[in-house]
Amino acid sequence: MKYILLLFLIILTSCTSEENLNLQENSKFQGNYIGVFNGSVSGKISFKVSDTGNLEGSVEYDNATASENLSGYVPISGKFDASTKSGLNFFGYLNDLTINAKWTKGNSTGDCILNKK
């Protein structure tokens, strides 16, 4: 009985959650990205991906003088999701030097082209 309990405790403590599998160090996607987005809303986007996959940047609309902060995360798969406080959401995969992505805001959608610097 002692051994069964010990075996159970070892199995229980050795399990790794899916959330921990997506955490990373020295992300292969780290670096600076710039691009443009178009559709019913258009403008410029720029962000930096840290070595842990955190994404921080800004969005500048073509028809406005103000910009918005952008934040998100890039897991090991390279699939990124980033958004602004006003609800502008970008998503796609950072898998090349030139990235085709999408954006949504409410019922509006459009395309985004990014380049890694």
Phi and psi in radians as a Rosetta constraint file:
Dihedral C 1 N 2 CA 2 C 2 CIRCULARHARMONIC -1.038 0.35
Dihedral N 2 CA 2 C 2 N 3 CIRCULARHARMONIC -0.753 0.35
Dihedral C 2 N 3 CA 3 C 3 CIRCULARHARMONIC -1.204 0.35
Dihedral N 3 CA 3 C 3 N 4 CIRCULARHARMONIC -0.626 0.35
Dihedral C 3 N 4 CA 4 C 4 CIRCULARHARMONIC -1.143 0.35
Dihedral N 4 CA 4 C 4 N 5 CIRCULARHARMONIC -0.756 0.35
Dihedral C 4 N 5 CA 5 C 5 CIRCULARHARMONIC -1.113 0.35
Dihedral N 5 CA 5 C 5 N 6 CIRCULARHARMONIC -0.758 0.35
Dihedral C 5 N 6 CA 6 C 6 CIRCULARHARMONIC -1.091 0.35
Dihedral N 6 CA 6 C 6 N 7 CIRCULARHARMONIC -0.771 0.35
Dihedral C 6 N 7 CA 7 C 7 CIRCULARHARMONIC -1.082 0.35
Dihedral N 7 CA 7 C 7 N 8 CIRCULARHARMONIC -0.743 0.35
Dihedral C 7 N 8 CA 8 C 8 CIRCULARHARMONIC -1.061 0.35
Dihedral N 8 CA 8 C 8 N 9 CIRCULARHARMONIC -0.760 0.35
Dihedral C 8 N 9 CA 9 C 9 CIRCULARHARMONIC -1.142 0.35
Dihedral N 9 CA 9 C 9 N 10 CIRCULARHARMONIC -0.677 0.35
Dihedral C 9 N 10 CA 10 C 10 CIRCULARHARMONIC -1.123 0.35
Dihedral N 10 CA 10 C 10 N 11 CIRCULARHARMONIC -0.794 0.35
Dihedral C 10 N 11 CA 11 C 11 CIRCULARHARMONIC -1.107 0.35
Dihedral N 11 CA 11 C 11 N 12 CIRCULARHARMONIC -0.760 0.35
Dihedral C 11 N 12 CA 12 C 12 CIRCULARHARMONIC -1.103 0.35
Dihedral N 12 CA 12 C 12 N 13 CIRCULARHARMONIC -0.730 0.35
Dihedral C 12 N 13 CA 13 C 13 CIRCULARHARMONIC -1.437 0.35
Dihedral N 13 CA 13 C 13 N 14 CIRCULARHARMONIC -0.281 0.35
Dihedral C 13 N 14 CA 14 C 14 CIRCULARHARMONIC -1.594 0.35
Dihedral N 14 CA 14 C 14 N 15 CIRCULARHARMONIC -0.118 0.35
Dihedral C 14 N 15 CA 15 C 15 CIRCULARHARMONIC -1.254 0.35
Dihedral N 15 CA 15 C 15 N 16 CIRCULARHARMONIC 2.398 0.35
Dihedral C 15 N 16 CA 16 C 16 CIRCULARHARMONIC -1.928 0.35
Dihedral N 16 CA 16 C 16 N 17 CIRCULARHARMONIC 2.289 0.35
Dihedral C 16 N 17 CA 17 C 17 CIRCULARHARMONIC -1.289 0.35
Dihedral N 17 CA 17 C 17 N 18 CIRCULARHARMONIC 2.756 0.35
Dihedral C 17 N 18 CA 18 C 18 CIRCULARHARMONIC -1.085 0.35
Dihedral N 18 CA 18 C 18 N 19 CIRCULARHARMONIC -0.590 0.35
Dihedral C 18 N 19 CA 19 C 19 CIRCULARHARMONIC -1.063 0.35
Dihedral N 19 CA 19 C 19 N 20 CIRCULARHARMONIC -0.748 0.35
Dihedral C 19 N 20 CA 20 C 20 CIRCULARHARMONIC -1.184 0.35
Dihedral N 20 CA 20 C 20 N 21 CIRCULARHARMONIC -0.516 0.35
Dihedral C 20 N 21 CA 21 C 21 CIRCULARHARMONIC -1.162 0.35
Dihedral N 21 CA 21 C 21 N 22 CIRCULARHARMONIC -0.499 0.35
Dihedral C 21 N 22 CA 22 C 22 CIRCULARHARMONIC -1.479 0.35
Dihedral N 22 CA 22 C 22 N 23 CIRCULARHARMONIC -0.202 0.35
Dihedral C 22 N 23 CA 23 C 23 CIRCULARHARMONIC -1.272 0.35
Dihedral N 23 CA 23 C 23 N 24 CIRCULARHARMONIC 2.596 0.35
Dihedral C 23 N 24 CA 24 C 24 CIRCULARHARMONIC -2.545 0.35
Dihedral N 24 CA 24 C 24 N 25 CIRCULARHARMONIC 2.808 0.35
Dihedral C 24 N 25 CA 25 C 25 CIRCULARHARMONIC -2.255 0.35
Dihedral N 25 CA 25 C 25 N 26 CIRCULARHARMONIC 2.529 0.35
Dihedral C 25 N 26 CA 26 C 26 CIRCULARHARMONIC 0.950 0.35
Dihedral N 26 CA 26 C 26 N 27 CIRCULARHARMONIC 0.931 0.35
Dihedral C 26 N 27 CA 27 C 27 CIRCULARHARMONIC -0.932 0.35
Dihedral N 27 CA 27 C 27 N 28 CIRCULARHARMONIC 2.361 0.35
Dihedral C 27 N 28 CA 28 C 28 CIRCULARHARMONIC -1.264 0.35
Dihedral N 28 CA 28 C 28 N 29 CIRCULARHARMONIC -0.134 0.35
Dihedral C 28 N 29 CA 29 C 29 CIRCULARHARMONIC -1.723 0.35
Dihedral N 29 CA 29 C 29 N 30 CIRCULARHARMONIC 0.015 0.35
Dihedral C 29 N 30 CA 30 C 30 CIRCULARHARMONIC -1.097 0.35
Dihedral N 30 CA 30 C 30 N 31 CIRCULARHARMONIC 2.525 0.35
Dihedral C 30 N 31 CA 31 C 31 CIRCULARHARMONIC 2.490 0.35
Dihedral N 31 CA 31 C 31 N 32 CIRCULARHARMONIC -3.023 0.35
Dihedral C 31 N 32 CA 32 C 32 CIRCULARHARMONIC -1.828 0.35
Dihedral N 32 CA 32 C 32 N 33 CIRCULARHARMONIC 2.435 0.35
Dihedral C 32 N 33 CA 33 C 33 CIRCULARHARMONIC -2.251 0.35
Dihedral N 33 CA 33 C 33 N 34 CIRCULARHARMONIC 2.427 0.35
Dihedral C 33 N 34 CA 34 C 34 CIRCULARHARMONIC -2.341 0.35
Dihedral N 34 CA 34 C 34 N 35 CIRCULARHARMONIC 2.702 0.35
Dihedral C 34 N 35 CA 35 C 35 CIRCULARHARMONIC -3.099 0.35
Dihedral N 35 CA 35 C 35 N 36 CIRCULARHARMONIC -2.986 0.35
Dihedral C 35 N 36 CA 36 C 36 CIRCULARHARMONIC -2.294 0.35
Dihedral N 36 CA 36 C 36 N 37 CIRCULARHARMONIC 2.691 0.35
Dihedral C 36 N 37 CA 37 C 37 CIRCULARHARMONIC -2.299 0.35
Dihedral N 37 CA 37 C 37 N 38 CIRCULARHARMONIC 2.594 0.35
Dihedral C 37 N 38 CA 38 C 38 CIRCULARHARMONIC -2.497 0.35
Dihedral N 38 CA 38 C 38 N 39 CIRCULARHARMONIC 2.951 0.35
Dihedral C 38 N 39 CA 39 C 39 CIRCULARHARMONIC 2.385 0.35
Dihedral N 39 CA 39 C 39 N 40 CIRCULARHARMONIC -2.551 0.35
Dihedral C 39 N 40 CA 40 C 40 CIRCULARHARMONIC -1.216 0.35
Dihedral N 40 CA 40 C 40 N 41 CIRCULARHARMONIC -0.341 0.35
Dihedral C 40 N 41 CA 41 C 41 CIRCULARHARMONIC -2.149 0.35
Dihedral N 41 CA 41 C 41 N 42 CIRCULARHARMONIC 2.397 0.35
Dihedral C 41 N 42 CA 42 C 42 CIRCULARHARMONIC -2.484 0.35
Dihedral N 42 CA 42 C 42 N 43 CIRCULARHARMONIC 2.814 0.35
Dihedral C 42 N 43 CA 43 C 43 CIRCULARHARMONIC 2.887 0.35
Dihedral N 43 CA 43 C 43 N 44 CIRCULARHARMONIC -2.781 0.35
Dihedral C 43 N 44 CA 44 C 44 CIRCULARHARMONIC -1.998 0.35
Dihedral N 44 CA 44 C 44 N 45 CIRCULARHARMONIC 2.601 0.35
Dihedral C 44 N 45 CA 45 C 45 CIRCULARHARMONIC -2.316 0.35
Dihedral N 45 CA 45 C 45 N 46 CIRCULARHARMONIC 2.458 0.35
Dihedral C 45 N 46 CA 46 C 46 CIRCULARHARMONIC -2.567 0.35
Dihedral N 46 CA 46 C 46 N 47 CIRCULARHARMONIC 2.460 0.35
Dihedral C 46 N 47 CA 47 C 47 CIRCULARHARMONIC -2.731 0.35
Dihedral N 47 CA 47 C 47 N 48 CIRCULARHARMONIC 2.845 0.35
Dihedral C 47 N 48 CA 48 C 48 CIRCULARHARMONIC -2.124 0.35
Dihedral N 48 CA 48 C 48 N 49 CIRCULARHARMONIC 2.376 0.35
Dihedral C 48 N 49 CA 49 C 49 CIRCULARHARMONIC -1.813 0.35
Dihedral N 49 CA 49 C 49 N 50 CIRCULARHARMONIC 2.176 0.35
Dihedral C 49 N 50 CA 50 C 50 CIRCULARHARMONIC -1.381 0.35
Dihedral N 50 CA 50 C 50 N 51 CIRCULARHARMONIC 3.037 0.35
Dihedral C 50 N 51 CA 51 C 51 CIRCULARHARMONIC -1.151 0.35
Dihedral N 51 CA 51 C 51 N 52 CIRCULARHARMONIC -0.300 0.35
Dihedral C 51 N 52 CA 52 C 52 CIRCULARHARMONIC -1.730 0.35
Dihedral N 52 CA 52 C 52 N 53 CIRCULARHARMONIC 0.076 0.35
Dihedral C 52 N 53 CA 53 C 53 CIRCULARHARMONIC 1.629 0.35
Dihedral N 53 CA 53 C 53 N 54 CIRCULARHARMONIC -0.017 0.35
Dihedral C 53 N 54 CA 54 C 54 CIRCULARHARMONIC -1.245 0.35
Dihedral N 54 CA 54 C 54 N 55 CIRCULARHARMONIC 2.430 0.35
Dihedral C 54 N 55 CA 55 C 55 CIRCULARHARMONIC -2.011 0.35
Dihedral N 55 CA 55 C 55 N 56 CIRCULARHARMONIC 2.180 0.35
Dihedral C 55 N 56 CA 56 C 56 CIRCULARHARMONIC -2.388 0.35
Dihedral N 56 CA 56 C 56 N 57 CIRCULARHARMONIC 2.389 0.35
Dihedral C 56 N 57 CA 57 C 57 CIRCULARHARMONIC -3.022 0.35
Dihedral N 57 CA 57 C 57 N 58 CIRCULARHARMONIC -2.707 0.35
Dihedral C 57 N 58 CA 58 C 58 CIRCULARHARMONIC -2.589 0.35
Dihedral N 58 CA 58 C 58 N 59 CIRCULARHARMONIC 2.781 0.35
Dihedral C 58 N 59 CA 59 C 59 CIRCULARHARMONIC -2.188 0.35
Dihedral N 59 CA 59 C 59 N 60 CIRCULARHARMONIC 2.321 0.35
Dihedral C 59 N 60 CA 60 C 60 CIRCULARHARMONIC -2.118 0.35
Dihedral N 60 CA 60 C 60 N 61 CIRCULARHARMONIC 2.055 0.35
Dihedral C 60 N 61 CA 61 C 61 CIRCULARHARMONIC -1.357 0.35
Dihedral N 61 CA 61 C 61 N 62 CIRCULARHARMONIC 2.537 0.35
Dihedral C 61 N 62 CA 62 C 62 CIRCULARHARMONIC -1.125 0.35
Dihedral N 62 CA 62 C 62 N 63 CIRCULARHARMONIC -0.635 0.35
Dihedral C 62 N 63 CA 63 C 63 CIRCULARHARMONIC -1.716 0.35
Dihedral N 63 CA 63 C 63 N 64 CIRCULARHARMONIC 0.271 0.35
Dihedral C 63 N 64 CA 64 C 64 CIRCULARHARMONIC -2.403 0.35
Dihedral N 64 CA 64 C 64 N 65 CIRCULARHARMONIC 2.705 0.35
Dihedral C 64 N 65 CA 65 C 65 CIRCULARHARMONIC -1.593 0.35
Dihedral N 65 CA 65 C 65 N 66 CIRCULARHARMONIC -0.179 0.35
Dihedral C 65 N 66 CA 66 C 66 CIRCULARHARMONIC -1.662 0.35
Dihedral N 66 CA 66 C 66 N 67 CIRCULARHARMONIC 2.825 0.35
Dihedral C 66 N 67 CA 67 C 67 CIRCULARHARMONIC -2.174 0.35
Dihedral N 67 CA 67 C 67 N 68 CIRCULARHARMONIC 2.908 0.35
Dihedral C 67 N 68 CA 68 C 68 CIRCULARHARMONIC -2.201 0.35
Dihedral N 68 CA 68 C 68 N 69 CIRCULARHARMONIC 2.588 0.35
Dihedral C 68 N 69 CA 69 C 69 CIRCULARHARMONIC -1.313 0.35
Dihedral N 69 CA 69 C 69 N 70 CIRCULARHARMONIC 2.591 0.35
Dihedral C 69 N 70 CA 70 C 70 CIRCULARHARMONIC -2.204 0.35
Dihedral N 70 CA 70 C 70 N 71 CIRCULARHARMONIC 2.376 0.35
Dihedral C 70 N 71 CA 71 C 71 CIRCULARHARMONIC -2.515 0.35
Dihedral N 71 CA 71 C 71 N 72 CIRCULARHARMONIC 2.701 0.35
Dihedral C 71 N 72 CA 72 C 72 CIRCULARHARMONIC -3.130 0.35
Dihedral N 72 CA 72 C 72 N 73 CIRCULARHARMONIC -2.789 0.35
Dihedral C 72 N 73 CA 73 C 73 CIRCULARHARMONIC -2.593 0.35
Dihedral N 73 CA 73 C 73 N 74 CIRCULARHARMONIC 2.557 0.35
Dihedral C 73 N 74 CA 74 C 74 CIRCULARHARMONIC -2.126 0.35
Dihedral N 74 CA 74 C 74 N 75 CIRCULARHARMONIC 1.862 0.35
Dihedral C 74 N 75 CA 75 C 75 CIRCULARHARMONIC -1.322 0.35
Dihedral N 75 CA 75 C 75 N 76 CIRCULARHARMONIC -3.106 0.35
Dihedral C 75 N 76 CA 76 C 76 CIRCULARHARMONIC -0.997 0.35
Dihedral N 76 CA 76 C 76 N 77 CIRCULARHARMONIC -0.535 0.35
Dihedral C 76 N 77 CA 77 C 77 CIRCULARHARMONIC -1.204 0.35
Dihedral N 77 CA 77 C 77 N 78 CIRCULARHARMONIC -0.341 0.35
Dihedral C 77 N 78 CA 78 C 78 CIRCULARHARMONIC 1.572 0.35
Dihedral N 78 CA 78 C 78 N 79 CIRCULARHARMONIC -0.067 0.35
Dihedral C 78 N 79 CA 79 C 79 CIRCULARHARMONIC -1.331 0.35
Dihedral N 79 CA 79 C 79 N 80 CIRCULARHARMONIC 2.055 0.35
Dihedral C 79 N 80 CA 80 C 80 CIRCULARHARMONIC -1.874 0.35
Dihedral N 80 CA 80 C 80 N 81 CIRCULARHARMONIC 2.591 0.35
Dihedral C 80 N 81 CA 81 C 81 CIRCULARHARMONIC -2.350 0.35
Dihedral N 81 CA 81 C 81 N 82 CIRCULARHARMONIC 2.215 0.35
Dihedral C 81 N 82 CA 82 C 82 CIRCULARHARMONIC -2.468 0.35
Dihedral N 82 CA 82 C 82 N 83 CIRCULARHARMONIC 2.611 0.35
Dihedral C 82 N 83 CA 83 C 83 CIRCULARHARMONIC -2.593 0.35
Dihedral N 83 CA 83 C 83 N 84 CIRCULARHARMONIC 2.813 0.35
Dihedral C 83 N 84 CA 84 C 84 CIRCULARHARMONIC -1.853 0.35
Dihedral N 84 CA 84 C 84 N 85 CIRCULARHARMONIC 2.934 0.35
Dihedral C 84 N 85 CA 85 C 85 CIRCULARHARMONIC -1.155 0.35
Dihedral N 85 CA 85 C 85 N 86 CIRCULARHARMONIC -0.454 0.35
Dihedral C 85 N 86 CA 86 C 86 CIRCULARHARMONIC -1.418 0.35
Dihedral N 86 CA 86 C 86 N 87 CIRCULARHARMONIC -0.045 0.35
Dihedral C 86 N 87 CA 87 C 87 CIRCULARHARMONIC 1.699 0.35
Dihedral N 87 CA 87 C 87 N 88 CIRCULARHARMONIC 0.262 0.35
Dihedral C 87 N 88 CA 88 C 88 CIRCULARHARMONIC -1.443 0.35
Dihedral N 88 CA 88 C 88 N 89 CIRCULARHARMONIC 2.070 0.35
Dihedral C 88 N 89 CA 89 C 89 CIRCULARHARMONIC -2.042 0.35
Dihedral N 89 CA 89 C 89 N 90 CIRCULARHARMONIC 2.332 0.35
Dihedral C 89 N 90 CA 90 C 90 CIRCULARHARMONIC -2.016 0.35
Dihedral N 90 CA 90 C 90 N 91 CIRCULARHARMONIC 2.509 0.35
Dihedral C 90 N 91 CA 91 C 91 CIRCULARHARMONIC -2.684 0.35
Dihedral N 91 CA 91 C 91 N 92 CIRCULARHARMONIC 2.624 0.35
Dihedral C 91 N 92 CA 92 C 92 CIRCULARHARMONIC 2.910 0.35
Dihedral N 92 CA 92 C 92 N 93 CIRCULARHARMONIC -2.857 0.35
Dihedral C 92 N 93 CA 93 C 93 CIRCULARHARMONIC -2.132 0.35
Dihedral N 93 CA 93 C 93 N 94 CIRCULARHARMONIC 2.269 0.35
Dihedral C 93 N 94 CA 94 C 94 CIRCULARHARMONIC -1.566 0.35
Dihedral N 94 CA 94 C 94 N 95 CIRCULARHARMONIC 1.419 0.35
Dihedral C 94 N 95 CA 95 C 95 CIRCULARHARMONIC -2.121 0.35
Dihedral N 95 CA 95 C 95 N 96 CIRCULARHARMONIC 0.122 0.35
Dihedral C 95 N 96 CA 96 C 96 CIRCULARHARMONIC -2.759 0.35
Dihedral N 96 CA 96 C 96 N 97 CIRCULARHARMONIC -3.141 0.35
Dihedral C 96 N 97 CA 97 C 97 CIRCULARHARMONIC -1.312 0.35
Dihedral N 97 CA 97 C 97 N 98 CIRCULARHARMONIC -0.500 0.35
Dihedral C 97 N 98 CA 98 C 98 CIRCULARHARMONIC -2.016 0.35
Dihedral N 98 CA 98 C 98 N 99 CIRCULARHARMONIC 2.208 0.35
Dihedral C 98 N 99 CA 99 C 99 CIRCULARHARMONIC -2.102 0.35
Dihedral N 99 CA 99 C 99 N 100 CIRCULARHARMONIC 2.245 0.35
Dihedral C 99 N 100 CA 100 C 100 CIRCULARHARMONIC -1.692 0.35
Dihedral N 100 CA 100 C 100 N 101 CIRCULARHARMONIC 2.126 0.35
Dihedral C 100 N 101 CA 101 C 101 CIRCULARHARMONIC -2.257 0.35
Dihedral N 101 CA 101 C 101 N 102 CIRCULARHARMONIC -3.134 0.35
Dihedral C 101 N 102 CA 102 C 102 CIRCULARHARMONIC -2.233 0.35
Dihedral N 102 CA 102 C 102 N 103 CIRCULARHARMONIC 2.819 0.35
Dihedral C 102 N 103 CA 103 C 103 CIRCULARHARMONIC -2.397 0.35
Dihedral N 103 CA 103 C 103 N 104 CIRCULARHARMONIC 2.708 0.35
Dihedral C 103 N 104 CA 104 C 104 CIRCULARHARMONIC -2.415 0.35
Dihedral N 104 CA 104 C 104 N 105 CIRCULARHARMONIC 2.633 0.35
Dihedral C 104 N 105 CA 105 C 105 CIRCULARHARMONIC -2.693 0.35
Dihedral N 105 CA 105 C 105 N 106 CIRCULARHARMONIC 1.867 0.35
Dihedral C 105 N 106 CA 106 C 106 CIRCULARHARMONIC 1.101 0.35
Dihedral N 106 CA 106 C 106 N 107 CIRCULARHARMONIC -2.184 0.35
Dihedral C 106 N 107 CA 107 C 107 CIRCULARHARMONIC -1.598 0.35
Dihedral N 107 CA 107 C 107 N 108 CIRCULARHARMONIC -0.033 0.35
Dihedral C 107 N 108 CA 108 C 108 CIRCULARHARMONIC -1.548 0.35
Dihedral N 108 CA 108 C 108 N 109 CIRCULARHARMONIC 2.552 0.35
Dihedral C 108 N 109 CA 109 C 109 CIRCULARHARMONIC -2.435 0.35
Dihedral N 109 CA 109 C 109 N 110 CIRCULARHARMONIC 2.874 0.35
Dihedral C 109 N 110 CA 110 C 110 CIRCULARHARMONIC -3.003 0.35
Dihedral N 110 CA 110 C 110 N 111 CIRCULARHARMONIC -3.048 0.35
Dihedral C 110 N 111 CA 111 C 111 CIRCULARHARMONIC -1.862 0.35
Dihedral N 111 CA 111 C 111 N 112 CIRCULARHARMONIC 2.741 0.35
Dihedral C 111 N 112 CA 112 C 112 CIRCULARHARMONIC -2.450 0.35
Dihedral N 112 CA 112 C 112 N 113 CIRCULARHARMONIC 2.357 0.35
Dihedral C 112 N 113 CA 113 C 113 CIRCULARHARMONIC -2.081 0.35
Dihedral N 113 CA 113 C 113 N 114 CIRCULARHARMONIC 2.179 0.35
Dihedral C 113 N 114 CA 114 C 114 CIRCULARHARMONIC -2.079 0.35
Dihedral N 114 CA 114 C 114 N 115 CIRCULARHARMONIC 2.631 0.35
Dihedral C 114 N 115 CA 115 C 115 CIRCULARHARMONIC -2.235 0.35
Dihedral N 115 CA 115 C 115 N 116 CIRCULARHARMONIC 2.391 0.35
Dihedral C 115 N 116 CA 116 C 116 CIRCULARHARMONIC -1.469 0.35
Dihedral N 116 CA 116 C 116 N 117 CIRCULARHARMONIC 2.281 0.35
